[in-house]
Amino acid sequence: MSGFAFRIESVYPDFEGFDGTLLAGPVLQRDRNLSVGDLLTVPTVTGHAVGRCAGFPLIRWGENKRDWVGVVVASVNAAEVQIGSVAEARESA
């Protein structure tokens, strides 16, 4: 892992106010900040999908989820995302 990575613990399709799928989970690697437009590689049941970071909805996590992140990813089918897998980011070109 390098850059920014998080374990996918929750998936929300069509999150209100955003165009894309919301992926949420604990941050595993934070060598740099994740930014809108960065590419995320998301493990799926058929391999992986690459989508652009489309935003960061403000969500209140419980005390036991202080290091969680919520990221909206465009072009990723929520039904195919593997819960428990690790999403990794790379800077946009």
BELQUIRA-V763468 format. One record per backbone hydrogen bond with DSSP energy under -0.5 kcal/mol. NH is the residue of the N-H (numbers start at 1). CO is the residue of the C=O. If there is no record, write none. Layout:
nh=NH co=CO
nh=NH co=CO
This chain:
nh=4 co=2
nh=4 co=89
nh=5 co=29
nh=6 co=87
nh=7 co=26
nh=8 co=85
nh=9 co=7
nh=9 co=24
nh=10 co=24
nh=12 co=22
nh=15 co=12
nh=15 co=20
nh=18 co=15
nh=20 co=18
nh=21 co=73
nh=22 co=12
nh=23 co=21
nh=23 co=71
nh=24 co=10
nh=25 co=69
nh=27 co=67
nh=28 co=5
nh=29 co=5
nh=31 co=3
nh=32 co=3
nh=37 co=53
nh=38 co=35
nh=39 co=90
nh=40 co=51
nh=41 co=88
nh=42 co=40
nh=42 co=49
nh=44 co=47
nh=45 co=80
nh=47 co=44
nh=49 co=42
nh=51 co=40
nh=51 co=49
nh=53 co=38
nh=54 co=72
nh=55 co=72
nh=59 co=57
nh=61 co=59
nh=65 co=62
nh=66 co=63
nh=68 co=65
nh=69 co=25
nh=71 co=23
nh=72 co=55
nh=73 co=21
nh=73 co=71
nh=74 co=52
nh=76 co=73
nh=78 co=76
nh=80 co=77
nh=81 co=77
nh=81 co=78
nh=82 co=43
nh=83 co=81
nh=84 co=8
nh=85 co=82
nh=87 co=6
nh=87 co=85
nh=88 co=41
nh=89 co=4
nh=90 co=39
